[in-house]
Amino acid sequence: MKISKSTLAGLTAISLSLSANAAEKLNIYTWSESINPDLIAQFEQETGIDVTLDGYTSNEDLLAKLKSGSSDYDLVMPSQHFVKIMIQENLLKNINAKSLPAFKNLDPRWKGQWWDPSNEYSVAFAYGTASFAYNTDIYAGPGTSWKEFFEPDESMKGKIAAFNTPDEIIPAAQAYLGIDFCSEDSNEMKQVYQLLKKQKPYVAVYSSDNISSRLAGGEVGMHSWWDGDTMRARKESNAPVVYAQPLEGLVGWLDALVVPKGSRNTDNAKTFINWISQEDNATSQYNYYGHSSGFIINAKDAKHKPGNSPEIFPEVRVKFTQACSPIAQKLVDKVWTQLLM
C-alpha cells in the first residue's frame, strides 16, 4: 500500500509523541518505604511518568551518594539540617520552591525556616521525632527518661540497639545531659562520649535497618526508633511496642523534597512535588507513612489522631536537630569514631 507524504508525516508525529511519552521518567531516592506505593502507581497512571524508587536509611548515605556525583536521581528527601548542608555544598538545584503550587499547600509553620529561609530549594514533606521504643514483653517501662536508654539497669545488658549513625543518638545524649545541640565545647562532648561508652556494653548492635523485626521479635528489648514507625508496628502488626517520651525531650526531624544538581528530569520532579502536595494525596500519604505531614491534610479523613496515635502527638518538648558548625561537627565525628572503635 502506498502511503502519502501527509499520512507518513502524521505517523511520524505520532511515533515521536509516543517516544517522548515513553521517555518521561522520574528517579526518586528517599527514606526506605517512605512513600505510599499505591500513590506512586496512581501518579504514573495520571501523568504517564515512569517512576523508579530507591531507598536509604541515613542522611549520611544520601549525602555521600550526592557528593560522589555518580547518582542519577531527580528527587531526594534529606532531613532539615542536611538540606542546609547540601545547599552550602552546592548539591541542590534552585527550583524556586516558593513559586510552585505545592508551596501554597504547605503547613505555614514550615515556610521560611532556617534551612531554606528564602524557600528556593525545598518543600517540607514529613516531620516527626526520634526516641527509643521498647518491647513490653521484655522491658516494662515507664519510658519517661533517656536515663532508661543511656544508663539501663543490668537486666537490659545486651538487649539494647541503637541507630548506626550519630545523627540522632548524639543529640539525644545531649538532651539527657542538658547540653546544647552542636556544642563546640570539647569538655561537654567528652561527657557525651563517656555516656555512650558506658552504654556500649549494653548495646547488642548499632543498626538503623530491620528495627521492627529486631524489636518486635524480641531480639532486643529497647531500640532507637522513630515515632511513626513505632506507631505502624503497633497498629498494623499488633507488636508489643511502646514509644518512649522522655521528659528531657525528643529529637525532632523534618524531611524535605529537594532536587539534586545532577537531575535530568527536573520538571517531572516538580510535577511530583505538586501532585503529592494536593490535599487528597497528602492525606493518603499521611495515613500510609504514619509521620506528620508537611502539607495541609484533610483532618476528617486522617486516620492518625491524638486519641489513637500518641507517638506522633507528643506531650513532651521537641527540639529539632541543627546543621552544626565545622568545629561542632568535628567533635561529633570524633565522639562517634572513638565509640565504634
Protein Blocks (a to p, Z undefined) as FASTA:
>chain_A
ZZdfklmmmmmmmmmmmmmmmmpccdddddehkbcfklmmmmmmmnopacdddddfbfkl
mmmmmmnopaccfbdcddfklmmmmmmnopaccehlmlpmklmmpcfklgoiaklmnomm
bccfbdcdddddddfklbgbjolafklmmmccfklgoiaccdfbfklmmmmmmmmnopae
hiabfklmmmmmmmmmmmmmmpmbdcfehklmmmmnomambdcddfklmmmmmmmnopac
dddddfkbpcdddddddddfklcblmlmmmmmmmmmpmklmmmmmmmnopacfbdcdfkl
pmbdfklmmmlmcfbdcdddddddfklmmmmmmmmmmmmZZ
